[in-house]
Every structure is written in structure tokens, then in C-alpha cells.
Amino acid sequence: MSRLYDWTPAAVVFDCDGLLMDTEPCWSVAETALFARRGLSFGPEQKAMVIGKSLAAAGDVLAGIFDEPGAGADLAAELLVLVAEVVTAEAEAMPGAFDLVDLVAASVPFAVASNSPRALLEAALARGGFTGVFPVSVAADEVDAPKPHPGMYLAACAALGVEPAAALAFEDSVTGLRSARAAGLRVVGVPTLAHQDFPADVVVESLRDNDLLAWIRGWRSAGV
């Protein structure tokens, strides 16, 4: 068992897309449509180039793929419209997400920090039934630089009143992992992309992992 499980965090910061909410399929539907508009196919190779990135960063990547110099902002806006439609209609909470958040909430302060803009974060949380659940939330358009920059996690920890080194992040993407690491948090990884190098402190296949849940249940007795 990981040495992380010998430690108890003072707070937890959750990612949203792909971690709490199963929105990556929604993004893939929107990305596929965006590529199709340009007569291009969208597959695992293209997905790996944009997954976990902020909308602005994804727009810049897409501008390069589409050979549309300087069109990053326009492509990001086009993608946002497509994604919002699919998320609002189809997104679902990840298996075990509600139970995990409830367990954490019973012991330590918690937050959500998303690389999506505020409007899309709120749409995803509302669709999943998480509206009003998180006392602290940070969106990509509310910080100077999104993930992988550490600013989002630093902002979340400041709002929670904890030092980053005392906090734990839950992430599904390498971009998010790098952000949390740069801010000084320890990380539980639940990778969206299989067979990917994901150097988190602990890597689990799902939010229902038995060892993970047993560890979190023990936080209350640790008296944090």
C-alpha cells in the first residue's frame, strides 16, 4: 500500500472534468464535430493533444492542427459552444463521485478547481447534481493562468485556509497533475487515458477503489 496512506491531508481539492464528472466523452463528441467541420477525423492521438488543457490552450493546439494561424481564440469559442450543448444534455457524475465527496466533506475542507471556464464548470456541476456542494470553487477564467500553472491550486488552498503542502488533489489528467505538483500538493490520480505514465502519489482505477475509501474513512479518527 502506498506511503501516502500513512498521511492525512488538511484539505482536498478535486478536479471536475473527467474526475467528478464524466465530461470527457462530451468533449470528445464536441471535438469530433469540430474536426468534422474541417473534413478531419478525431481519434486517440488528437485527444491526447488536448485532454486536460484549458479551453484557451486547446484552441491554440487546434489552430496548429487545423493550420489556422492566430485562430486559437475563435476555435476555443467555437468549441465552447459545442461542449456546453453536449455537457448540458448528456454529462453524468463519475461512478463513486458522490460517495467520495461525502466522505471527504465529513472530515476536511474541500474545493473544486476546474480547467473549464466558470460557465462550463457550473453547467457540469449542475448536470451532475453538485450545485451548492462545494464551498470553494475555482475556474480557469478566474486565475492568471490555468493548469498546468499552479495558480489554480494555490488559489483553492488560499480560499480553504491551508498550506498547499498540507492539501491533497484528485486529478485525471497529466496537465492537472503538473498543476497540483507545481503548487506543492500531493496527488491521487485516476487517469482518464489508460496506459499513460501518471506519476501521482497514488494511482487508482476508479473513485470506488477500496483502499482509497478506507483511507479517507480513517481521516475522522485522525482528528484533522
C-alpha positions in Angstrom: 0.0 0.0 0.0 1.2 3.5 -0.8 3.0 5.5 1.8 0.5 8.3 1.0 -2.0 6.3 3.1 0.1 7.0 6.2 -0.7 10.7 5.9 -3.9 12.7 6.5 -4.5 15.8 4.4 -5.8 19.1 5.9 -7.9 19.8 2.8 -8.8 18.3 -0.6 -9.1 19.9 -4.0 -11.0 18.0 -6.7 -10.7 18.4 -10.4 -14.0 18.3 -12.2 -13.9 17.2 -15.8 -13.0 13.5 -16.1 -12.7 13.2 -12.3 -16.0 14.1 -10.7 -18.0 14.5 -13.9 -17.8 12.1 -16.9 -17.4 15.0 -19.3 -14.5 13.8 -21.4 -16.9 11.9 -23.7 -18.8 15.2 -24.1 -15.6 17.0 -25.0 -14.8 14.1 -27.5 -18.2 14.5 -29.1 -17.7 18.2 -29.5 -14.1 17.8 -30.7 -15.2 15.2 -33.2 -17.8 17.7 -34.6 -15.2 20.5 -34.7 -12.8 18.3 -36.7 -15.6 17.1 -39.0 -16.4 20.6 -39.9 -12.9 20.8 -41.4 -13.1 17.4 -43.0 -10.7 15.8 -40.5 -11.0 12.7 -38.3 -10.6 12.8 -34.5 -9.0 9.9 -32.6 -6.9 9.0 -29.6 -3.8 10.8 -31.0 -5.7 14.1 -31.3 -7.4 13.5 -27.9 -4.1 13.2 -26.2 -3.0 16.6 -27.6 -5.9 18.4 -25.9 -7.1 16.5 -22.9 -6.8 18.3 -19.6 -5.9 21.6 -21.3 -7.7 24.9 -20.6 -10.1 26.0 -23.4 -7.7 28.7 -24.5 -4.7 26.3 -24.6 -6.8 23.7 -26.5 -7.8 26.5 -29.0 -4.1 27.2 -29.7 -3.4 23.5 -30.2 -6.3 23.2 -32.6 -5.1 26.2 -34.5 -1.9 24.4 -35.2 -3.6 21.1 -36.1 -6.0 22.9 -38.5 -3.3 25.2 -39.9 -5.3 28.2 -38.9 -2.7 30.6 -37.5 -4.0 33.1 -35.0 -7.4 31.4 -34.8 -6.9 29.9 -31.3 -9.4 32.2 -29.6 -12.1 31.7 -32.3 -11.6 28.0 -32.2 -11.9 28.0 -28.4 -15.1 29.9 -28.6 -16.5 27.5 -31.3 -15.5 24.5 -29.2 -17.1 26.0 -26.0 -20.5 26.3 -27.7 -20.3 22.7 -28.9 -19.2 21.4 -25.5 -21.7 23.3 -23.5 -24.6 21.9 -25.5 -23.4 18.3 -25.0 -22.5 18.7 -21.3 -25.9 20.2 -20.5 -27.7 17.4 -22.3 -25.5 14.3 -21.5 -22.9 14.7 -18.8 -23.1 12.3 -15.8 -21.3 12.1 -12.5 -18.4 9.6 -12.4 -19.1 6.3 -10.6 -18.5 6.8 -6.9 -18.1 10.6 -7.1 -21.0 11.5 -4.7 -19.9 9.0 -2.1 -16.2 10.2 -2.3 -17.2 13.8 -1.9 -19.4 13.0 1.1 -16.6 11.1 2.8 -14.2 13.9 2.3 -16.7 16.5 3.4 -17.2 14.7 6.7 -13.6 15.2 7.7 -11.8 18.1 5.9 -12.4 21.3 4.0 -12.8 20.7 0.2 -12.9 22.5 -3.1 -13.2 22.0 -6.8 -10.7 23.5 -9.3 -11.5 23.2 -13.0 -9.7 24.0 -16.1 -13.0 24.9 -17.7 -14.4 28.4 -17.6 -16.9 29.3 -14.9 -20.0 28.9 -17.1 -19.0 25.4 -18.2 -18.0 24.4 -14.7 -21.3 25.4 -13.4 -23.1 23.6 -16.2 -21.2 20.4 -15.4 -21.8 20.6 -11.7 -25.5 21.4 -12.2 -25.9 18.5 -14.6 -24.3 16.1 -12.1 -26.3 17.3 -9.1 -23.3 19.1 -7.4 -24.8 22.6 -7.4 -24.1 24.2 -4.0 -22.0 21.2 -2.8 -18.6 22.9 -3.0 -17.9 25.8 -0.5 -14.9 26.8 -2.7 -14.6 26.6 -6.4 -12.1 27.9 -8.9 -12.5 28.1 -12.6 -9.9 28.6 -15.4 -11.1 32.1 -16.3 -10.7 33.3 -12.7 -6.9 32.9 -12.4 -4.0 34.5 -14.2 -3.0 31.2 -15.8 -4.8 27.8 -15.9 -3.4 24.3 -15.3 -0.6 23.3 -15.7 0.3 26.6 -14.0 0.0 26.2 -10.2 -2.2 29.3 -9.7 -5.5 27.4 -9.7 -4.4 25.1 -6.8 -2.8 27.9 -5.0 -6.0 29.9 -5.1 -8.1 27.0 -3.9 -5.7 26.3 -1.0 -5.7 30.0 0.0 -9.5 30.1 -0.1 -9.6 26.9 2.1 -7.0 28.4 4.5 -4.5 25.6 4.2 -0.9 25.4 3.0 -0.6 23.5 -0.3 1.8 21.0 1.2 -1.0 20.0 3.6 -3.5 19.5 0.9 -4.5 16.6 -1.5 -5.5 16.9 -5.1 -7.6 14.4 -7.1 -6.7 14.6 -10.8 -7.4 12.6 -14.0 -5.0 14.3 -16.5 -1.3 14.9 -16.7 -2.0 18.6 -17.1 -3.8 18.7 -13.8 -1.2 16.6 -12.1 1.5 19.0 -13.2 -0.5 21.9 -11.8 -1.1 20.3 -8.4 2.5 19.2 -8.2 3.8 22.7 -9.1 1.6 24.1 -6.3 3.0 21.6 -3.8 0.0 19.3 -3.3 0.1 15.6 -3.1 -2.0 13.9 -5.8 -4.3 10.9 -6.1 -4.5 10.1 -9.8 -7.5 8.5 -11.6 -6.2 8.7 -15.2 -8.8 9.1 -18.0 -6.3 7.8 -20.6 -5.3 4.2 -19.9 -1.7 3.0 -20.3 -0.4 6.5 -19.6 2.6 7.4 -17.4 0.9 9.1 -14.5 3.4 9.7 -11.6 0.9 10.6 -8.9 1.4 9.7 -5.3 -1.3 7.0 -5.7 -2.9 5.9 -8.9 -6.3 4.2 -8.7 -8.6 2.9 -11.5 -11.8 4.5 -10.0 -13.2 6.6 -7.2 -14.6 3.4 -5.7 -11.2 2.0 -5.0 -11.5 0.1 -1.7 -8.1 1.1 -0.3 -8.7 4.7 -1.2 -12.1 4.8 0.5 -10.8 3.0 3.6 -8.0 5.6 3.9 -10.5 8.5 3.7 -12.8 6.9 6.3 -9.9 6.9 8.7 -9.4 10.7 8.5 -12.1 11.3 11.1 -10.4 9.2 13.7 -7.1 11.0 12.9 -8.7 14.1 14.3 -7.9 16.5 11.5 
